[in-house]
Amino acid sequence: MRMLLILAISATLIGPLSAQRPSARQPLRAPRSIESVRRATVKIEAVGREGAVTGSGFVVSADGVIATAAHVIRGVTSAKIRMASGEAYDVQGAITADASRDFALLRIAGFGLPTVEFGNSDSVHVGQRLLSFGAPLGLEATVSDGLLSSLRLVDDVRLMQISIPVSPGSSGGPVTTEDGLVVGIVVSGIRGGGAENLNFALPINYVRGELALAPNRTPTPLAHAPDGGAALPSQPSAGAPNTVNDSLQPDWAVLDGVTLYSEDNDHTRTISTLTQYSKTVDVTGTPALERYQRRVWNQGFRDLSRYEERTVLSTDGDYRQFSEFADLNQAVAGSSYEVSLERGDWRLTSGGALKGSAKLPRGVLPSTLLGAVVGALPESLPRSLHVWVVEWDTAFVARAVAARLDFGERGSLQVPVAASGESCGPTTRVTRRKLPIVWVTVTVEAQRSVRPVIASPPHLFVDPSDIKCVAAPHATWR
């Protein structure tokens, strides 16, 4: 029965996108080496002539040498390094600041710090999958992925063109292979003029030659360090939380009345899941979208446990989420949680007691609404999309992470559609209809899954292995 509790908690943390049997569509778990890169990736908080800025970097020696992009420290007079653990160190100065190649080595007074492991940037090849780590928009510990698109020679400097999404604040972060070996530093991105997702990294071999000289150099005060190249601007750090997801503009109305029913099993139990969406109002009377989900674990004719979750998302981006787990055989004590995000203040309570709190960007969504975001997209789907979602661990430490969705090949699937006027459930009458679908690759940090969505609004996930019923009264494909 303890396993049932673990499964229920996992459903809260990960959401419906991972409620599926093990298959090729299952997310790939981050190897230990990826986690070590995350621990060694830092956020750089600097102050200079243009005000406060943030960038990224990574620890290259345990005694406190930090690699970053030179333009991150351009014009700054002081800076602070914030580790993934939350610890902060003042930057003593720059050991190296190479403006032409856009990299810098900074010194902090560290000891026993987590470090990255280097790879050989000359060995990477076009088409190879790479990962980047950093703090885009000031959001620490973000992991994104893409491909090495090309190798370019720009002003006598070799650059790696990457399809990894790069946002302000990402500059200076490490680019790694899938096994966590650092092969580059994020240095620039091209915006405007029709350019889309043209980003570049400096091969790490340029930097490795300077590391041997670092111990013998006295840090230069940041105010006297050479200016970096005019590359990707760092993200201004405002007093109020950043607003994210404001460019999505989903049409929540198309989800009103949508229900989905699925069944899965782990060879010993059947797991049935009912998901419902409806228009509602929040406690202040503001229009809102409500998502309700009930998951039941059943063995034979006996229900073993039940998990229920209700999320109310206001149009201003704030939300409240209530969840409850019950062991129907009472072998394990039940549990309940309430999660809220109001004006950037995230809180999780259980039994009336505060378990976790964090300051998060306004507009960040619960990960369980990722499917709703896709469903509410317009008719013409983008090639790729980034959605900021909040996740928390078993210690109730929350953070915002970037979920990337790539819309790829099109095809068709037989989808069980509910009879007209009916909602989905275990006994609903359905008609199997051949509908156009689009295959979507969902990447959250180093986890990835590939799933089909209906090509027309609402773009509902319709995994053929477990979906039993789909109902959408406002669908264009009914």
C-alpha positions in Angstrom: 0.0 0.0 0.0 2.9 2.4 0.5 3.5 2.1 -3.2 0.0 3.4 -3.9 0.9 6.5 -1.9 4.0 7.0 -3.8 2.1 6.7 -7.1 -0.4 9.3 -5.9 2.2 11.8 -4.9 4.0 11.2 -8.2 0.7 12.0 -10.0 0.7 15.4 -8.3 4.3 16.2 -9.1 4.4 15.1 -12.7 0.8 15.4 -13.9 -1.1 13.5 -16.5 1.5 13.6 -19.2 3.5 10.9 -17.5 0.6 8.7 -16.5 1.3 6.0 -19.1 2.7 2.6 -19.3 6.5 2.2 -19.9 7.2 2.6 -23.6 9.2 4.6 -26.1 7.0 7.5 -25.2 8.2 7.5 -21.6 10.4 10.5 -20.4 14.1 9.8 -20.3 15.5 10.2 -16.8 18.4 12.5 -16.3 21.6 10.6 -15.7 23.7 11.4 -12.7 26.2 13.4 -14.9 23.4 15.7 -15.9 22.5 16.4 -12.3 26.2 17.2 -11.6 26.2 19.8 -14.3 23.0 21.4 -12.8 24.7 21.6 -9.4 27.7 23.3 -10.9 25.7 25.8 -13.0 25.4 29.2 -11.4 23.4 32.4 -11.7 25.4 35.6 -12.0 23.8 38.7 -10.4 25.7 41.8 -11.4 25.4 45.6 -11.0 26.9 48.1 -13.4 26.4 51.3 -15.4 23.1 50.0 -16.9 21.7 48.7 -13.7 21.2 45.2 -12.4 21.6 42.3 -14.8 21.7 38.5 -14.6 23.5 35.9 -16.6 24.7 32.3 -16.2 28.0 30.5 -15.7 29.5 27.3 -14.4 32.1 26.2 -11.9 35.3 24.9 -13.6 37.5 24.4 -10.4 36.5 23.5 -6.9 38.4 26.4 -5.4 36.2 29.0 -7.2 36.9 29.6 -10.9 33.7 30.4 -12.8 33.4 30.3 -16.6 30.8 32.6 -18.3 30.4 34.8 -21.4 32.4 38.0 -21.4 29.5 40.2 -22.3 27.7 39.1 -19.1 30.2 41.2 -17.1 30.4 44.0 -19.6 30.3 47.3 -17.8 29.6 45.8 -14.4 31.2 47.0 -11.2 30.3 44.1 -8.9 28.7 40.7 -9.1 27.5 37.9 -7.0 27.5 34.2 -7.9 24.5 32.2 -6.7 25.0 28.4 -6.6 22.3 25.9 -7.4 22.2 25.2 -3.6 21.2 28.8 -2.9 24.6 29.8 -1.5 26.0 33.1 -2.7 29.6 34.3 -3.2 30.9 37.7 -4.1 33.0 37.9 -7.3 36.6 38.9 -6.4 37.4 39.8 -10.0 38.0 38.5 -13.5 41.0 36.2 -14.2 40.4 36.4 -18.0 38.0 38.4 -20.1 38.4 37.6 -23.8 36.1 40.1 -25.7 36.9 38.7 -29.1 35.9 35.2 -28.3 33.3 36.3 -25.6 34.3 34.2 -22.6 35.5 35.1 -19.1 36.8 33.3 -16.1 35.8 34.8 -12.7 37.2 34.2 -9.2 35.3 33.6 -6.0 36.5 32.5 -2.7 35.3 28.9 -2.9 36.3 25.5 -1.5 35.1 22.0 -2.5 32.6 23.4 -5.0 30.8 21.1 -7.4 32.4 21.3 -10.9 31.6 20.3 -14.4 33.5 17.7 -16.5 34.9 18.7 -19.8 34.4 17.1 -23.2 36.3 17.7 -26.4 34.4 20.3 -28.5 36.3 19.1 -31.6 34.6 15.7 -31.4 31.0 16.9 -31.6 29.2 16.6 -34.9 26.4 18.3 -36.7 23.0 16.7 -35.8 24.2 15.7 -32.4 21.8 16.3 -29.5 23.1 18.8 -27.0 21.8 20.3 -23.7 22.2 23.8 -22.2 22.0 24.8 -18.6 21.4 28.3 -17.2 19.1 30.9 -15.8 17.0 32.3 -18.7 14.8 35.1 -17.5 16.5 34.7 -14.1 15.1 31.2 -13.6 17.8 29.1 -12.2 18.6 25.4 -13.0 16.9 25.4 -16.3 17.8 22.7 -18.8 17.0 22.9 -22.5 17.9 20.7 -25.5 18.5 21.0 -29.2 20.9 20.0 -31.9 24.2 21.1 -33.2 22.9 22.8 -36.3 26.2 23.8 -37.9 29.8 24.8 -37.3 30.6 28.4 -38.3 33.7 30.5 -38.6 32.9 34.1 -37.6 35.7 36.7 -37.4 38.3 33.9 -37.3 36.5 32.3 -34.3 34.8 28.9 -34.6 31.3 28.9 -33.3 28.7 26.1 -32.7 25.3 27.0 -34.2 22.7 25.3 -31.9 19.0 24.9 -32.1 18.7 25.1 -28.3 16.4 27.9 -27.2 18.3 30.7 -25.7 16.6 33.5 -23.7 18.1 36.6 -22.0 19.9 35.4 -18.9 21.1 32.2 -20.6 24.4 33.7 -21.7 27.4 32.1 -20.1 25.8 28.8 -19.3 27.3 25.4 -20.3 26.4 23.4 -23.3 26.9 19.7 -22.9 26.6 16.4 -24.6 23.8 14.0 -23.4 26.1 12.4 -20.9 26.9 15.8 -19.3 30.3 16.6 -20.8 30.7 20.4 -21.3 31.6 21.2 -24.9 30.6 24.9 -25.2 29.5 28.1 -23.6 26.3 29.9 -24.7 27.4 33.3 -26.1 24.9 34.8 -28.5 21.6 34.7 -30.2 20.3 36.5 -33.3 16.9 38.2 -33.1 14.8 40.1 -35.7 15.2 40.2 -39.5 13.3 37.0 -39.8 15.8 35.1 -37.7 14.3 32.4 -35.4 16.2 30.3 -32.9 19.6 31.1 -34.3 21.9 30.7 -31.3 25.6 30.1 -30.8 28.0 28.6 -28.4 31.7 29.0 -28.1 33.6 25.7 -28.2 34.9 24.8 -24.8 38.4 24.1 -26.1 39.0 27.8 -26.4 38.5 28.1 -22.7 40.4 25.0 -21.6 43.7 26.6 -22.8 43.2 29.4 -20.3 42.5 27.2 -17.3 46.1 26.1 -16.8 47.0 29.8 -16.4 44.2 30.7 -14.0 46.0 29.7 -10.6 48.9 32.1 -11.4 46.8 35.2 -12.2 45.5 37.8 -9.8 41.9 38.7 -10.4 41.2 42.1 -12.0 38.4 44.2 -10.5 35.3 43.8 -12.7 35.1 47.5 -13.3 38.5 47.2 -15.2 37.8 44.0 -17.1 37.6 44.3 -21.0 34.1 44.8 -22.4 32.5 41.7 -23.8 31.2 41.3 -27.3 27.8 42.7 -28.2 25.9 39.5 -27.9 22.7 38.3 -26.2 21.7 40.9 -23.6 21.5 39.8 -20.0 18.1 39.8 -18.3 17.3 42.8 -16.1 16.4 41.8 -12.6 13.3 43.6 -11.5 12.1 44.0 -8.0 8.9 42.2 -8.9 8.8 38.7 -10.2 9.2 38.2 -13.9 6.0 37.5 -15.9 6.2 34.4 -18.1 3.8 32.6 -20.5 2.2 36.0 -21.4 2.8 35.3 -25.1 0.8 32.1 -25.1 -2.7 33.7 -25.3 -4.6 30.3 -25.1 -8.3 30.1 -25.8 -9.5 28.5 -22.6 -13.1 28.6 -23.8 -12.5 25.8 -26.3 -11.8 23.5 -23.3 -15.2 24.2 -21.6 -16.9 20.8 -21.3 -14.0 18.7 -22.5 -13.7 15.3 -20.8 -11.2 12.5 -21.3 -11.2 9.0 -19.9 -8.3 6.6 -20.1 -7.3 3.2 -18.7 -3.9 1.7 -18.1 -2.5 -1.2 -16.1 0.7 -2.4 -14.5 -0.1 -6.1 -15.0 -1.7 -6.3 -11.5 -3.9 -3.3 -11.3 -6.0 -1.2 -13.6 -5.6 2.6 -13.4 -8.6 4.6 -14.7 -8.3 8.4 -15.1 -11.1 10.9 -15.7 -10.2 14.5 -16.6 -12.7 17.3 -17.0 -12.4 21.0 -18.0 -14.9 23.7 -17.4 -15.2 27.5 -17.2 -15.7 28.9 -13.8 -14.7 31.9 -11.6 -12.2 32.1 -8.8 -12.8 33.3 -5.2 -12.6 36.9 -6.4 -15.1 36.4 -9.2 -12.5 36.5 -11.9 -13.1 34.2 -14.9 -11.1 31.0 -14.6 -10.5 27.6 -16.0 -11.1 24.6 -13.8 -9.4 21.2 -14.3 -10.7 18.2 -12.3 -9.0 14.8 -12.4 -9.9 11.6 -10.6 -7.6 8.5 -10.7 -8.6 5.2 -9.3 -6.4 2.1 -8.8 -8.5 -1.1 -9.1 -7.7 -4.8 -8.8 -10.4 -7.1 -10.0 -13.7 -5.7 -8.8 -12.1 -3.9 -5.8 -11.0 -0.3 -5.8 -7.7 0.0 -3.9 -7.1 3.8 -3.8 -8.3 7.1 -5.2 -6.5 10.3 -6.1 -8.5 13.5 -6.8 -7.1 16.9 -7.9 -8.8 20.2 -8.7 -7.0 23.2 -10.2 -8.5 26.6 -10.7 -6.5 28.9 -13.0 -7.5 32.6 -13.1 -7.2 34.7 -16.2 -4.5 36.7 -14.4 -2.2 33.6 -14.1 -2.7 32.9 -10.4 -4.0 29.5 -9.5 -5.1 27.2 -6.6 -4.8 23.5 -6.6 -6.3 21.0 -4.2 -5.4 17.3 -4.2 -6.4 14.4 -2.0 -5.2 10.8 -1.8 -7.3 8.1 -0.1 -6.5 4.5 0.6 -9.9 2.8 0.3 -8.7 -0.1 2.3 -7.4 2.3 5.0 -4.0 0.5 5.2 -2.3 3.8 4.6 -3.3 7.1 6.0 -4.8 9.5 3.4 -3.1 12.8 2.5 -4.1 16.1 1.1 -2.4 19.2 -0.3 -3.3 22.7 -1.2 -1.0 24.6 -3.6 -1.4 28.3 -4.6 0.4 30.9 -6.7 -0.6 34.4 -6.1 1.4 37.3 -7.5 4.5 35.2 -7.6 4.2 33.8 -4.1 4.0 30.0 -4.2 2.8 28.1 -1.2 2.1 24.4 -0.4 0.2 23.5 2.7 -0.9 20.1 4.1 -3.2 19.6 7.0 -3.2 23.4 7.6 0.6 23.4 8.0 2.9 25.3 5.6 5.2 22.8 4.0 6.9 24.9 1.3 7.1 28.4 -0.1 9.0 30.1 -2.9 9.1 33.2 -5.0 8.3 32.3 -8.6 7.7 34.3 -11.8 4.1 35.5 -12.3 2.3 33.4 -14.8 4.1 30.2 -14.3 1.7 27.3 -14.6 1.3 24.0 -12.7 2.8 21.2 -14.7 -0.6 19.4 -14.7 -2.0 22.2 -17.0 0.6 21.6 -19.8 -2.0 19.5 -21.6 -4.5 22.3 -21.3 -2.1 24.8 -22.8 -1.7 22.6 -25.8 -5.4 22.0 -26.1 -6.1 25.7 -26.1 -3.7 26.6 -28.9 -5.1 28.1 -32.1 -5.7 26.1 -35.3 -2.3 26.8 -36.7 0.2 25.1 -34.4 3.7 26.6 -34.0 6.8 24.7 -34.8 7.9 24.9 -31.2 6.7 26.4 -28.0 8.0 27.0 -24.5 5.9 26.9 -21.4 7.1 27.8 -17.9 5.7 25.3 -15.4 6.4 24.9 -11.6 7.6 21.6 -10.2 8.5 20.7 -6.6 10.4 17.8 -5.1 9.7 15.6 -2.1 11.2 18.2 0.2 8.6 20.7 -1.2 11.3 22.9 -2.8 9.6 24.5 -5.8 11.2 26.0 -9.0 10.1 27.1 -12.4 11.3 25.0 -15.3 10.9 25.5 -19.1 8.9 22.8 -20.9 9.6 22.8 -24.6 7.1 21.4 -27.1 8.1 20.6 -30.7 5.3 20.0 -33.2 6.5 17.6 -35.8 5.1 15.0 -38.2 1.5 14.8 -39.0 -0.6 11.6 -39.4 -3.9 10.1 -38.4 -5.2 7.9 -35.5 -8.4 6.2 -34.7 -9.8 8.2 -31.7 -12.7 7.0 -29.5 -15.1 10.0 -29.6 -18.1 10.2 -27.3 -21.6 10.1 -28.7 -23.1 13.6 -29.2 -24.1 15.3 -25.9 -22.3 12.7 -23.7 -19.4 13.2 -21.4 -16.7 10.6 -21.0 -16.7 7.8 -18.4 -16.1 4.1 -18.2 -19.5 3.2 -19.8 -19.8 6.1 -22.4 -20.8 5.1 -25.9 -18.0 6.0 -28.3 -17.5 6.0 -32.1 -13.9 5.4 -33.3 -13.1 8.2 -35.8 -10.0 8.6 -37.9 -8.7 12.1 -37.0 -5.7 14.1 -38.2 -3.0 14.3 -35.5 0.4 15.9 -34.9 3.2 14.2 -33.0 4.5 16.4 -30.2 7.9 16.0 -28.5 7.6 17.3 -24.9 10.9 18.1 -23.3 11.1 19.1 -19.6 14.7 19.6 -18.7 16.4 16.2 -19.5 13.1 14.3 -19.7 11.4 13.7 -23.0 8.3 12.1 -24.4 6.6 11.9 -27.8 2.8 12.0 -27.9 0.0 12.6 -30.5 -2.4 15.5 -30.3 -5.5 16.1 -32.4 -4.5 18.5 -35.2 -7.5 20.8 -34.8 -8.7 22.7 -31.6 -9.0 21.6 -28.9 -5.6 19.8 -29.5 -6.1 17.0 -27.0 -3.5 14.3 -26.2 -4.9 11.0 -27.5 -2.3 8.3 -26.6 -3.7 5.2 -28.4 -2.4 2.8 -25.7 -4.7 4.1 -23.0 -7.3 6.6 -24.2 -10.9 5.2 -24.1 -13.0 8.3 -24.6 -12.7 11.9 -25.8 -15.6 14.4 -25.6 -15.3 18.1 -26.7 -18.6 20.0 -27.3 -16.8 23.0 -28.9 -14.4 21.0 -31.1 -14.1 21.7 -34.8 -13.5 18.0 -35.4 -16.7 16.7 -33.8 
